[in-house]
């Protein structure tokens, strides 16, 4: 059965949300929250997404994202997938962490970007977790009012520019937030039982040409448009100056670090939309756990190696991914 397709286009803005399965907590301590934000940073580096605001609650999160490359799906698969893997490993659990697909609402940034940031930042106060917003550490609010140093991946300029054209933007944002009333249109929009995929007026919606996004392509159709795993292996071998056999052969023994092989698996899973079992077959692995481990190794390596990110971008660009 087809599902509604994500509306993706260059420079789109989204309010992205996801909640724990059964409304269970997805963040239990500081380490969980730091881990999630670290993965958001990874997605920013790998997929070029911009983070304009965020708020981590106990059992759900809010992200205000811009996608210069029209790749929300890939970025969110990375964020939700990697966090789930690390959460399960940390807590010795298994299975899905989130209730299902994330919810992504396309936003008319000219009309709602500033007001949506208020809606997101007010979550801890609305949930009565704190008495004043400054007491809550796990949102971008304190960075916006100048109380904490913003992470280098937080893009504040566009929201600031909608508050004021003058200097001392942090103080102007604090004054804007001091009025706790939320835009009436936002209240009406989010109070509906079934949320629309678009936050904007009729003119904005008409410009999106939504009939082009009516159904999500079945997975088999998406794979028919993706390069084969062997094509990914070939381009990865070329980029690293290795033979194809070197990437496909399983090297055993302590100290064996075949990063090009791991990168090929990573690209096949993260960009090619191939299942772990499908990748395992091509690479001669008896269990898909080896693929998951390889992907995790690449994710960790990308935190320390900007050159590796450049190689992956070069490969995916040549493959049209």
Secondary structure in CASP SS format (residue, H / E / C, confidence):
PFRMAT SS
TARGET T0000
AUTHOR 0000-0000-0000
METHOD secondary structure of the structure
MODEL  1
X C 1.00
X C 1.00
X C 1.00
X C 1.00
X C 1.00
X C 1.00
X C 1.00
X C 1.00
X C 1.00
X C 1.00
X C 1.00
X E 1.00
X E 1.00
X E 1.00
X E 1.00
X E 1.00
X E 1.00
X E 1.00
X E 1.00
X E 1.00
X H 1.00
X H 1.00
X H 1.00
X C 1.00
X C 1.00
X C 1.00
X C 1.00
X C 1.00
X C 1.00
X H 1.00
X H 1.00
X H 1.00
X H 1.00
X H 1.00
X H 1.00
X H 1.00
X H 1.00
X H 1.00
X H 1.00
X H 1.00
X H 1.00
X H 1.00
X H 1.00
X H 1.00
X H 1.00
X H 1.00
X H 1.00
X C 1.00
X E 1.00
X E 1.00
X E 1.00
X E 1.00
X E 1.00
X E 1.00
X E 1.00
X E 1.00
X C 1.00
X C 1.00
X C 1.00
X E 1.00
X E 1.00
X E 1.00
X E 1.00
X E 1.00
X E 1.00
X E 1.00
X E 1.00
X C 1.00
X C 1.00
X C 1.00
X C 1.00
X H 1.00
X H 1.00
X H 1.00
X H 1.00
X H 1.00
X H 1.00
X H 1.00
X H 1.00
X H 1.00
X H 1.00
X H 1.00
X H 1.00
X H 1.00
X H 1.00
X H 1.00
X H 1.00
X H 1.00
X H 1.00
X H 1.00
X H 1.00
X C 1.00
X C 1.00
X C 1.00
X C 1.00
X C 1.00
X C 1.00
X E 1.00
X C 1.00
X C 1.00
X C 1.00
X C 1.00
X E 1.00
X E 1.00
X E 1.00
X E 1.00
X E 1.00
X C 1.00
X H 1.00
X H 1.00
X H 1.00
X H 1.00
X H 1.00
X H 1.00
X H 1.00
X H 1.00
X H 1.00
X H 1.00
X H 1.00
X H 1.00
X H 1.00
X C 1.00
X H 1.00
X H 1.00
X H 1.00
X H 1.00
X C 1.00
X C 1.00
X C 1.00
X C 1.00
X C 1.00
X C 1.00
X H 1.00
X H 1.00
X H 1.00
X C 1.00
X C 1.00
X C 1.00
X E 1.00
X C 1.00
X H 1.00
X H 1.00
X H 1.00
X H 1.00
X C 1.00
X C 1.00
X C 1.00
X C 1.00
X C 1.00
X C 1.00
X C 1.00
X C 1.00
X C 1.00
X E 1.00
X C 1.00
X C 1.00
X H 1.00
X H 1.00
X H 1.00
X H 1.00
X H 1.00
X H 1.00
X H 1.00
X C 1.00
X C 1.00
X C 1.00
X C 1.00
X C 1.00
X H 1.00
X H 1.00
X H 1.00
X H 1.00
X H 1.00
X H 1.00
X H 1.00
X H 1.00
X H 1.00
X H 1.00
X C 1.00
X C 1.00
X C 1.00
X C 1.00
X C 1.00
X H 1.00
X H 1.00
X H 1.00
X H 1.00
X H 1.00
X H 1.00
X H 1.00
X C 1.00
X C 1.00
X C 1.00
X C 1.00
X C 1.00
X C 1.00
X C 1.00
X E 1.00
X E 1.00
X C 1.00
X C 1.00
X H 1.00
X H 1.00
X H 1.00
X H 1.00
X H 1.00
X H 1.00
X H 1.00
X C 1.00
X H 1.00
X H 1.00
X H 1.00
X H 1.00
X C 1.00
X C 1.00
X C 1.00
X C 1.00
X C 1.00
X H 1.00
X H 1.00
X H 1.00
X H 1.00
X H 1.00
X H 1.00
X H 1.00
X C 1.00
X C 1.00
X C 1.00
X H 1.00
X H 1.00
X H 1.00
X H 1.00
X H 1.00
X H 1.00
X H 1.00
X H 1.00
X H 1.00
X H 1.00
X H 1.00
X H 1.00
X C 1.00
X C 1.00
X C 1.00
X H 1.00
X H 1.00
X H 1.00
X H 1.00
X H 1.00
X C 1.00
X C 1.00
X C 1.00
X C 1.00
X C 1.00
X C 1.00
X C 1.00
X C 1.00
X C 1.00
X C 1.00
X H 1.00
X H 1.00
X H 1.00
X H 1.00
X H 1.00
X H 1.00
X H 1.00
X H 1.00
X H 1.00
X H 1.00
X H 1.00
X H 1.00
X C 1.00
X C 1.00
X C 1.00
X C 1.00
X C 1.00
X H 1.00
X H 1.00
X H 1.00
X H 1.00
X H 1.00
X H 1.00
X H 1.00
X C 1.00
X C 1.00
X C 1.00
X C 1.00
X C 1.00
X C 1.00
X H 1.00
X H 1.00
X H 1.00
X H 1.00
X H 1.00
X H 1.00
X H 1.00
X H 1.00
X H 1.00
X H 1.00
X H 1.00
X H 1.00
X H 1.00
X H 1.00
X C 1.00
X C 1.00
X C 1.00
X H 1.00
X H 1.00
X H 1.00
X H 1.00
X H 1.00
X H 1.00
X H 1.00
X H 1.00
X H 1.00
X H 1.00
X H 1.00
X H 1.00
X H 1.00
X H 1.00
X C 1.00
X C 1.00
END
